[in-house]
């Protein structure tokens, strides 16, 4: 179930209408701040560096800044011996940058965190366009596991070897698998 969940979140985050870059373009900036650059979306299923949480020192062809989508914590499955399985999947959205001065890097990370929160609001909305993005291979993202579950970490500087994670948003998603 993890594979389609990560890919659904990556597809939504890359969407031209509701995705992270569309939300970055729509943000109101504070004062004379400059708009953060568009991000490249990577995920832990299709991009090994995200699964390992290590960027090669030479950058490995990764385009920065980036948002890496992964499941950072254990998944909780409620039912395993039934035809319908529900579970809670923590999904993390980590803002990565190769190198920058800490003030602008933190600021860009916070603006991107804000854009991620706006994306999640639209991605989890009960409307037809977002519903199509939330179903794949018999697995569907139903919505957040509760109404108070998104966690946004303050500016951080976590070293993934060749890159820095300067902001992270994590949300617990309720997921249903209806395949036999």
N, C-alpha and C positions, 0 to 999 in steps of 0.2 A: 504493500500500500504506500510505502514511503516514496517510491519512484514516481508514480503519477502525481502525488501531492506536490513534490518539489517541482516537477515539470509544469503543473498547472500554475503554481505561484510564479514561476519564471515567465511563462507565457503571458500571464496577466501583467506582471511588472514590465514586460517589454511592449505591451499594447500601446499603439499610437494614440488612442483616445483616453484611456484611464491609467496608463502605465506611469512609472516613476518619472520619466523624462517629461511627459505631458504635464504632470503635477509640478515639476520643477519650473516649467515655463509659466505656470499659473500662479506661483507664489508671489505674495507681496513682500518685498524686501524691506529691511529696516534701515532707514537713513541712507547712507552712501554705500552700503554693502554692494558687492558685485554678485551677479547671479552665478551660482555654481555651474560648472560645465556638465553637459549631459553625461550620464553614466552608461557603462556597458554592463549588461546583466549576465552573470555566470551562475551556475548551480552545481551542487555537489554530486549530481548524477552524471552529468556530461562533462564536467571539468574537474580533473583529478586534484588540481591545486586547492580547490575549495574543500573537497573531501579531506585532504591532508592538512588543510589550514596552513599551507606553506606555499609561498610564491617563490619561484626560482629567482636567484639573485640577479640573473640577467633579464628578468621580467617574463621570460617564457612566451613572448608574443601576446601577453595580456594587455588589453587596452585600458588604461586608467584615465579618470577615476572609474570605479566599478562598484556594483552591488553584488555581493555573493549571497546566494540563497541556500540555506542548509537547515538540517534538523539538529540543533545543538544539544538537545536533552533527550532522555528516553521517551518513547511513545507509550501511551497507556491504551491498551485494547480492552473494551468492556466485555465483549462476547467473542469467543473463538469457536464454539461448537454450534453455531447457528448459521442459517443461510445469509443473514445480514449481519455484518460486523461493524460496530462503531468503535471509534477510538479518538483520543485527543493527541494531536500532533503539534509539538512546539516547532514553529518555523521561524528561523532567524534571517534577518536581512542586514548584512554587515556592509558598511561603506568602507571601501578600500581605496587607498591612494598610494602611489609609489613613493613619493617624497614631497614634502612641502613644509613651509614654515608652519609652526604649530598653531598660530592664531588663525590663519586663513584655512588651514586644514580642519581645525575644529569647527570653524564657522560653516564651511562647506558641508561637513558631516552633519551638523545640526539642521541646516536647510534641507539636506537630502533626507534626514530622518523625518522632517516635517512632510516632505513630499511622499515618503513611504506611508506615513499615517493617512494622508489624503487618498493615496492609491488604495490602501486597504479598505477605506470607507466605501469606495466605489466598487472594488472587487467583490466585497462581501454583501453588496446591496442586492435585494431580491428582484432584480430586473433581468430581462432577457439577455442583454449583451454580456453581463458579467456571469450569468448562470451558465452560458455556453463555455466560458473559460474555466469554469469550476467542475467540469465533468470530463473524465478521461479513463478509458479502459475499465469501465464498470465501477470506478471509484469516483465519489463526489465529495466536494467540500461543502458541508451544510452551512457553516458559518462559524463565528467565534464560539468557543466552548462556553463562554459566559460574556456578560456585557462589560466586564471590567478587567479584561485580560491582556491588553497590549502593554508590553514593558519597553520603555525607552531608556537606554542607559545614557548617563551624562557623557560628555566628551571623554573618550578613552583613547589610549594609544597602545593597542595590543599588537605586538610584532608578529607578523606571519612570515618571518624571515625577510623576503624581498619586498614586503609592503606593510603598511600600517592600517589597522582597523581603527577609525576614529569615531565611529558611531554605530550603534546596533539597536535594531527594533526587533523584538520577539513577540509573536502572537500564538496563542494556543487555538488551533482550529479543530472543530468537530468534523470528523471524516467518516463516511459510510462506504463500505465495500459490499456490493450486492451480487458479486460473482459467486458462482457455486463452488 
